[in-house]
Amino acid sequence: MHVMRESWTDARLDDFRGEVNRRFDKIEGEIRDLRGEMNELRSEMKSGFESINRTMLHGVIALSAAYIAGFAAIVTQL
């Protein structure tokens, strides 16, 4: 069986290099876009956690106030 061999001329190598560079540029752009989306998601998650922390703090304050009020009611009845 005869294997056909292709010759790589300078022009073909230049075309190949250009195509490889184009593909890498495309991938770099996609990575840059993904990083931007990740930063947005990180920001949204941070604000969500801050909101949860605020809610939990308010709950602890309310429970503490109820506990103190209940304890004061018991003490006044003694």
C-alpha positions in Angstrom: 0.0 0.0 0.0 1.4 3.4 -1.0 1.1 6.2 1.6 0.7 9.6 0.0 2.9 12.2 1.7 1.9 15.8 1.8 4.4 18.6 1.6 4.2 21.4 4.1 5.1 24.6 2.3 5.9 27.8 4.2 2.5 29.1 3.1 0.7 26.1 4.5 2.6 26.3 7.8 1.7 30.0 8.0 -1.9 29.1 7.4 -1.7 26.4 10.1 -0.1 28.8 12.6 -2.8 31.4 11.8 -5.6 28.9 12.4 -4.0 27.7 15.7 -3.6 31.3 16.9 -7.2 32.1 15.9 -8.5 29.1 17.9 -6.4 30.1 21.0 -7.7 33.6 20.8 -11.2 32.3 20.7 -10.5 30.1 23.8 -8.9 33.0 25.6 -12.0 35.1 25.0 -14.3 32.3 26.3 -12.1 32.0 29.4 -12.3 35.8 29.9 -16.1 35.6 29.6 -16.3 32.7 32.1 -14.1 34.6 34.6 -16.5 37.6 34.3 -19.5 35.3 35.0 -17.8 33.7 37.9 -17.1 37.1 39.4 -20.7 38.1 39.0 -21.8 34.8 40.7 -19.3 35.3 43.5 -20.8 38.8 44.1 -24.3 37.5 44.1 -23.4 34.7 46.6 -21.7 37.2 48.9 -24.7 39.4 49.0 -26.9 36.4 49.6 -24.8 35.2 52.5 -24.8 38.7 54.0 -28.6 38.7 53.9 -28.8 35.3 55.6 -26.4 36.5 58.3 -28.6 39.6 58.9 -31.7 37.4 59.2 -30.0 35.0 61.6 -28.8 37.9 63.8 -32.3 39.4 63.9 -33.6 35.9 64.9 -31.0 35.6 67.7 -31.9 39.0 69.0 -35.6 38.2 69.0 -35.1 34.9 70.7 -32.9 36.5 73.3 -35.5 39.2 74.0 -38.2 36.6 74.4 -36.0 34.5 76.7 -35.3 37.6 78.9 -39.0 38.6 79.0 -40.0 35.0 79.9 -37.3 34.9 82.7 -38.5 38.3 84.0 -42.1 37.1 84.1 -41.1 34.0 86.1 -39.0 36.0 88.5 -41.8 38.6 89.2 -44.2 35.7 90.1 -41.9 34.4 92.8 
